[in-house]
Amino acid sequence: MNIKDLSSKKCVILIDQHLPLGVIANTAAVLSINLGKMIPEMVGHDHKDNAGDNHHGITTMAIPILKSSAQLLKEMRQAVKAYEPDLTVVDLITATQTTKSYADYVHQYESTPIERLEYLGLALYGELKVVNKLTGSLGLLK
């Protein structure tokens, strides 16, 4: 996919605005890493600066961080299921704050009933119209 193909796509991250700043930053970082892995065409090519030093590519599209609440994240996670797999959804649950390893995190996810999962954030990537329909009423997290 080239950059022109991304013009009809949109990516947003929703984070519970009531979390401490450090948890908000960590949530955005974790979700972004996953997006880069899943949608590698979002990351631009490596380049050189004026002095000839190398620099790695960064995202080629804006990724707004939108404010949400724990309840809205839970509702949104269920609502976006109707759009998957055309909509890429990355979620992060609160178990990241209590588990000691990735294996423990996965176990927590697998053993917790869906209605009891609590989310720190969600990342959505897909068709512009779909992402706007789902998140257009949400403001920026500032």
N, C-alpha and C positions, 0 to 999 in steps of 0.2 A: 504494500500500500504506500502511496506517496503522500506528500503533505496536502496536495489538492484534495485527495480523498477524505482527509480529516475535516474538511470544511462543513460537511453535513453531520459531523459527530460532535458530541459534547461530553465533557467529563466534569463531575462535581464530587466533592467530598462533604458529607454531612456529619457533624460532630455535636455531641451533647454539650451545649453551651454552659452548662452548670458544672462541668468538670474543672478541676484545678488546671492552671495553665500548662504545667509540665505534662499532664496526662493528655491534654488537647494536642500539644506539640508531638508527643509520642504517637498518638493515634493517627495524626496526619502523616507522620513519617512512615509508619507501618503500612497504612493503606496505599501510600504513594509507591513504596517499594513493590508491593504486589501489582499495582497497575503497570509499572514499568516492565515487570516480568511478563504479564499477561498481554499487554498491548505495546510491544517493543517499538512499533512505528511512531509512538508518541514521543520517543526520545530522538532528538536530533543527532546529527553526525558529529564526530570529534573534529576539532579545528585548532588552528594555531592563532596566537595573538600577534601583535605587531613585532614583538621581539623574537618570534619563531618558537615560542614555548607552546607545548601541547595542552589542550583543555578538552575535557570530556563534554559531550553534548548534554543539553538539558531538555526539558519538555518543550515541544513545539506548539503547544496549545495552552491556553489559560485553564487553570484548575481552581475554580472558586471554592472556598471553604464556606459552607453554609451552616447557619445556626439551627440547631434542632434541640430536642429534649429526649430523655430516655424513652418516654412513651411514644413519641413520634417516630423514633428510630425503630422501635418494635413494630409499630403499625406499618411503617414504610417497608421494612424487611419482608413482611408478609405480602404487601401490595405489589412489590416488584417481581414476585415469583411468576406472576402472569406474563411478564415480559421476557423472562429468561428462556432460552439461552441467547436471544438476540441482544439483550442488555447484559453487559458484564457487571456483576455485582460482587463487591468484596466487602465482607463484614468483619467486624472485630468485636468480640464479646468481652465482658468484664473479667472473665477468667484469666486474662493476661495479667491481671493485677495480683492474682493469688497462686497461680501455678508456677512451678519451678523449672519446667522444661516444656519443649514443644509436645512431647509425648503426653505429658500431663494435661496440656491445653486441649489436645485432640480428644483425650479421654473425657475431659469435662464436657466438651461439645457433644460427644457421642452419647454420654450418659444423662445429660440434662434434658428433660422434656422441653420441646420447642416453646411452649408458653411461659417457661421459666427463664429462658435466655434473656440476658440484659446486654444491650449493645452500647459500646462507646462511640462507634461511628460506622458509616457506610460509604463506600465509593461506588459511583455509578458511571458507566461509560457506554454510550450507544448513540442512536439516532437523536439528533438535536431536538426534534419535535417530541419524542418520547421523554427524554430527560427533562425538557422544559415543562411538559405536562405534569410530571411527577414532582418537580421541585421549584417550579416558577414562583410560587408564593413565599418561598423561604428567603430570608435576608442573609446578607453576608455576616459571618462571624467576625467581630471586631474586638 
